Amino acid sequence: MIRAGKASFKVLPFTMANGEKAYHFILDVRSNRYIDMLFKIRDRLEGFTDIKFTKSFLYRKTQSGREKKQVEVQFDWEANTATYSNFGGKRDPVRIPLNAFDPLSAFYKMRTLDLESNQDLSFPVTDGKKYFMQKGKVIGKEKITLPSGSFDTYVLAPQVNHFSGVFKKSENPSVKVWVTADDRKIPVRIKVRVFIGSVIFDLVSVRYGGP
């Protein structure tokens, strides 16, 4: 086991997107210098959803590591389409169903579900190039102990066959997510298996802001 880097999930104050009040989520992932030699990662993902958590408004992805991308996905809910662009180069819009989410906001959508009674999870997701039903399973409960504390958790296994990037380059990739078995559903461990090996993200700290 070696330290691979850091990831931080952030829920920012409410903002405006598509002329409506919106949640603003950010995920920053940064590999350290040891992993940089294998696959340098400098990624920032941003997702914007309505405050009722029924759909996404906007998605951004910036990669400045081994791969370079400046992605933006605009959601048009009058036309029910999502339009993908990378460094300003736009693709044709793709049709999407109602209540579709971007890849980052889908993670937060999962946390709103009743994991006790919903053993099979499913909702529409789009990256602007295609849309798919993101499926997953609640595979059980587990108590885990980390340096940051002991937690009763649900263990989730999302399907990854639609994931892109390093997942697409890997044979039989997988993801498991441990979230607290309470109303907050805080992710305390994420285990990813890809071609460079198994990467485990363990919770270091949680910080709350605002009132």
C-alpha positions in Angstrom: 0.0 0.0 0.0 1.4 3.4 -1.0 -0.2 6.8 -0.8 -1.6 7.7 -4.3 -3.0 11.2 -3.9 -6.0 13.1 -2.7 -9.6 13.6 -3.6 -12.0 16.2 -2.2 -15.8 16.4 -2.6 -17.3 19.8 -2.1 -20.9 21.1 -1.9 -20.7 24.9 -2.5 -23.3 27.5 -1.6 -26.3 27.7 -3.9 -25.7 29.4 -7.2 -27.7 30.1 -10.4 -27.6 27.9 -13.4 -29.9 28.0 -16.5 -31.6 30.9 -14.7 -32.6 28.8 -11.7 -31.3 28.3 -8.2 -28.9 25.3 -8.2 -26.7 23.1 -6.2 -23.0 23.3 -7.1 -20.8 20.2 -6.6 -17.1 19.9 -7.1 -14.7 16.9 -7.1 -11.0 17.5 -7.3 -8.7 14.5 -7.8 -4.9 14.8 -7.7 -2.4 12.0 -7.9 1.0 12.3 -6.0 4.4 12.2 -7.6 4.7 8.4 -7.4 1.5 7.7 -9.2 2.3 10.6 -11.6 5.0 8.4 -13.1 2.4 5.8 -14.1 -0.7 7.9 -14.8 -0.7 11.6 -13.8 -4.2 12.8 -12.7 -5.2 16.4 -12.2 -9.0 16.3 -12.6 -11.8 18.7 -11.6 -15.4 17.8 -12.1 -18.3 20.2 -11.5 -22.0 19.5 -11.5 -25.0 21.8 -11.1 -28.5 20.5 -10.3 -31.9 22.0 -9.4 -32.5 22.3 -5.7 -35.2 19.6 -5.8 -32.7 17.2 -7.2 -34.6 16.1 -10.2 -32.2 17.0 -13.0 -28.8 18.5 -14.0 -28.3 21.9 -15.5 -24.6 21.9 -16.3 -21.5 19.7 -16.1 -17.8 20.6 -16.5 -14.7 18.5 -16.5 -11.2 19.8 -16.6 -8.2 17.4 -17.0 -4.7 18.8 -16.9 -2.7 15.7 -16.1 -1.7 13.0 -18.6 -4.8 13.7 -20.6 -6.0 17.2 -21.4 -9.7 18.1 -21.6 -11.9 21.1 -21.1 -15.4 19.6 -21.2 -18.7 21.4 -20.8 -22.1 19.8 -21.1 -25.1 22.1 -21.4 -28.6 20.7 -20.5 -31.6 22.1 -22.5 -34.7 20.9 -20.7 -37.1 22.6 -23.2 -35.6 20.4 -26.0 -34.6 17.5 -23.7 -31.1 17.5 -25.0 -27.5 17.7 -23.7 -24.7 19.3 -25.7 -21.1 18.2 -25.2 -18.1 20.5 -26.0 -14.4 20.0 -25.5 -12.1 23.0 -25.8 -15.1 24.8 -27.5 -15.6 22.1 -30.1 -19.3 21.1 -29.9 -20.9 17.7 -30.8 -24.4 17.3 -32.0 -26.9 17.4 -29.1 -28.1 14.0 -27.7 -31.6 13.3 -26.6 -32.0 12.6 -22.9 -34.9 11.5 -20.8 -36.4 13.6 -18.0 -34.6 13.6 -14.7 -31.2 12.9 -16.2 -28.0 13.7 -14.2 -24.4 14.5 -15.1 -21.7 12.0 -13.9 -20.8 13.9 -10.8 -24.3 14.9 -9.6 -25.3 11.2 -10.1 -23.1 10.4 -7.1 -25.1 12.9 -5.0 -28.4 11.7 -6.4 -27.5 8.2 -5.2 -27.1 9.6 -1.6 -30.7 10.8 -1.7 -32.1 7.3 -2.2 -33.5 5.1 0.5 -30.8 2.5 0.6 -32.5 0.4 3.2 -35.4 -0.5 0.9 -33.9 0.1 -2.5 -31.5 -2.7 -3.2 -31.4 -2.0 -6.9 -30.5 1.5 -7.9 -31.2 3.0 -11.3 -31.5 6.5 -12.8 -30.5 8.2 -16.1 -27.1 9.7 -16.5 -25.4 11.5 -19.4 -21.9 12.7 -20.2 -23.2 14.7 -23.2 -22.0 12.0 -25.7 -24.5 9.4 -24.7 -27.1 8.7 -22.0 -27.4 5.5 -20.1 -29.2 4.1 -17.0 -26.7 4.1 -14.1 -27.4 1.0 -12.2 -26.0 -0.4 -9.0 -26.7 -2.6 -6.0 -26.7 -2.3 -2.3 -24.6 -5.4 -1.5 -24.8 -5.2 2.2 -24.0 -3.4 5.5 -20.5 -3.3 7.0 -18.8 -1.6 10.0 -15.4 -0.3 9.0 -12.8 1.4 11.1 -10.5 4.1 9.6 -8.1 6.6 11.2 -11.0 9.1 11.0 -13.4 6.9 13.0 -15.6 3.8 13.0 -18.7 3.8 10.7 -21.7 1.7 10.1 -22.0 1.7 6.3 -24.0 0.6 3.3 -21.8 -1.0 0.7 -22.7 0.0 -2.9 -21.5 -1.5 -6.2 -22.3 0.8 -9.1 -22.0 -0.6 -12.6 -19.0 0.8 -14.5 -19.5 -0.5 -18.0 -20.5 3.0 -19.1 -17.6 4.8 -17.4 -15.0 6.4 -19.6 -11.3 7.4 -19.1 -9.2 5.0 -17.1 -12.2 2.6 -16.7 -12.5 2.2 -20.5 -8.9 1.2 -20.7 -9.1 -1.4 -18.0 -10.2 -5.1 -18.1 -13.0 -5.9 -15.6 -12.8 -2.6 -13.7 -15.0 -2.2 -10.6 -16.0 0.3 -8.0 -17.3 -0.2 -4.4 -18.5 2.7 -2.3 -19.0 2.6 1.5 -21.5 5.3 2.7 -22.6 6.0 6.3 -25.8 4.2 7.2 -27.6 7.4 8.3 -29.4 10.3 6.6 -26.1 11.9 5.5 -24.8 8.9 3.6 -21.2 10.3 3.7 -18.8 8.4 1.5 -16.1 7.0 3.9 -14.4 4.6 1.5 -14.3 4.2 -2.3 -12.4 1.3 -3.8 -11.6 1.4 -7.5 -10.0 -1.4 -9.5 -8.5 -0.4 -12.8 -5.5 -1.3 -14.9 -2.9 0.4 -12.7 -4.2 -1.6 -9.7 -6.6 -1.1 -6.8 -7.0 2.4 -5.5 -8.7 3.0 -2.1 -10.0 6.4 -1.1 -10.5 6.6 2.7 -12.2 9.5 4.5 -9.7 11.8 6.2 -12.0 14.6 7.4 -15.4 16.2 7.0 -15.9 20.0 7.2 -19.2 21.7 7.4 -19.8 25.4 6.4 -22.6 27.8 6.5 -25.4 28.1 9.1 
